[in-house]
Amino acid sequence: MTSPLRPVKSSTYPEAVKHRRSISGVTDKISVSDDRIVEIVNDVIQICPSSWNMQSTRIFVTLGNEHKKFWDTVISAAKPSFLKSQGEEAWKRNEQRFKYFRDAYGTNPFVFTKLAVSGRFLSSKTTHPSRSCMNGSLTSPFTVFETFAEHSNAMHQITLWIALELEDLGASLQHSHFVPGVEFGILSSWSVKAEIVFGAHSGKRPTAPEKVPVSNTVKVYKWGMWLSRGGGVSIASVVT
Ligand SMILES: Cc1cc2nc3c(=O)[nH]c(=O)nc-3n(C[C@H](O)[C@H](O)[C@H](O)COP(=O)(O)O)c2cc1C
């Protein structure tokens, strides 16, 4: 299905993306309603692309007390493991980090489901028009599609991260090894890729971190050579 062209100012998207930061130390005193949060998550899952339209990403929304229980479960699971492998000091530091996350209002674990990769792809229900190019056969190793599903999962993560911050919430991206499983409806056959922890700002917004100059990271190939463009000037350069 095609959609009508919708004019969006070309500066709108980069402005929105630039607004995002990693915000820690957030609280649960948010002024955004649960309905609005769920609406944003629903939008994100509906608008983000996936390879062959596999739609393998799942987002779990834990809010309020459920969010607190989520991090309580992480703390209980992590403690023995930290104490055994890294000792008391390391545990104290990490416990404090987990408690900061617990102080937030919500956590959205991003799940990648292999069933969706295999199920959607192999079934004739896959809706992407280019599926017909495959002539019904699976020509690439299956791991390729798992990799694409991970890429798509990351696209969902950044989109939701930006969307929550445009709502004046502070969010950060986390990767805990101790996320809860079935007690939060996350099946063992699924793989949790990341968590977005969000809440109300409690301090100043951090400034943007320094970036490597674009002359080192963006290369333009024209006139038979690689060029770096800085301040409107093109200079032939070596890719590092
Ligand atoms: C793929 C990816 C994984 C990340 N994982 C973590 C994480 O596990 N914990 C954390 O505190 N921040 C994590 N971050 C946040 C980065 O440290 C942060 O984005 C970076 O320092 C730049 O700061 P900014 O987000 O304010 O631009 C992650 C970011 C990305 C893109």
The ligand as an SDF file (V2000), in Angstrom:
LIG
                    3D

 31 33  0  0  0  0  0  0  0  0999 V2000
   24.2150    0.5700   21.0540 C   0  0  0  0  0  0  0  0  0  0  0  0
   24.3240    1.3810   22.3120 C   0  0  0  0  0  0  0  0  0  0  0  0
   24.4450    0.7390   23.5370 C   0  0  0  0  0  0  0  0  0  0  0  0
   24.4740    1.4830   24.7150 C   0  0  0  0  0  0  0  0  0  0  0  0
   24.4780    0.8120   25.9150 N   0  0  0  0  0  0  0  0  0  0  0  0
   24.4620    1.5180   27.0600 C   0  0  0  0  0  0  0  0  0  0  0  0
   24.3830    0.8470   28.3160 C   0  0  0  0  0  0  0  0  0  0  0  0
   24.3180   -0.3750   28.3890 O   0  0  0  0  0  0  0  0  0  0  0  0
   24.3740    1.6070   29.4440 N   0  0  0  0  0  0  0  0  0  0  0  0
   24.4150    2.9760   29.3970 C   0  0  0  0  0  0  0  0  0  0  0  0
   24.3940    3.6270   30.4550 O   0  0  0  0  0  0  0  0  0  0  0  0
   24.4640    3.6280   28.2140 N   0  0  0  0  0  0  0  0  0  0  0  0
   24.4880    2.9460   27.0520 C   0  0  0  0  0  0  0  0  0  0  0  0
   24.5160    3.6000   25.8430 N   0  0  0  0  0  0  0  0  0  0  0  0
   24.5710    5.0950   25.8230 C   0  0  0  0  0  0  0  0  0  0  0  0
   25.9020    5.6470   25.3310 C   0  0  0  0  0  0  0  0  0  0  0  0
   26.8890    5.5380   26.3210 O   0  0  0  0  0  0  0  0  0  0  0  0
   25.6550    7.1290   24.9490 C   0  0  0  0  0  0  0  0  0  0  0  0
   24.6990    7.1330   23.9120 O   0  0  0  0  0  0  0  0  0  0  0  0
   26.9030    7.8460   24.4760 C   0  0  0  0  0  0  0  0  0  0  0  0
   27.8170    7.9950   25.5330 O   0  0  0  0  0  0  0  0  0  0  0  0
   26.5970    9.2290   23.9030 C   0  0  0  0  0  0  0  0  0  0  0  0
   25.8440   10.0320   24.7910 O   0  0  0  0  0  0  0  0  0  0  0  0
   24.4100   10.5650   24.3630 P   0  0  0  0  0  0  0  0  0  0  0  0
   23.4780    9.3770   24.3920 O   0  0  0  0  0  0  0  0  0  0  0  0
   24.0150   11.6160   25.3700 O   0  0  0  0  0  0  0  0  0  0  0  0
   24.5200   11.1250   22.9710 O   0  0  0  0  0  0  0  0  0  0  0  0
   24.4610    2.9040   24.6590 C   0  0  0  0  0  0  0  0  0  0  0  0
   24.3650    3.5340   23.4170 C   0  0  0  0  0  0  0  0  0  0  0  0
   24.2880    2.7950   22.2700 C   0  0  0  0  0  0  0  0  0  0  0  0
   24.1400    3.5160   20.9450 C   0  0  0  0  0  0  0  0  0  0  0  0
  1  2  1  0
  2  3  1  0
  2 30  2  0
  3  4  2  0
  4  5  1  0
  4 28  1  0
  5  6  2  0
  6  7  1  0
  6 13  1  0
  7  8  2  0
  7  9  1  0
  9 10  1  0
 10 11  2  0
 10 12  1  0
 12 13  2  0
 13 14  1  0
 14 15  1  0
 14 28  1  0
 15 16  1  0
 16 17  1  0
 16 18  1  0
 18 19  1  0
 18 20  1  0
 20 21  1  0
 20 22  1  0
 22 23  1  0
 23 24  1  0
 24 25  2  0
 24 26  1  0
 24 27  1  0
 28 29  2  0
 29 30  1  0
 30 31  1  0
M  END
$$$$
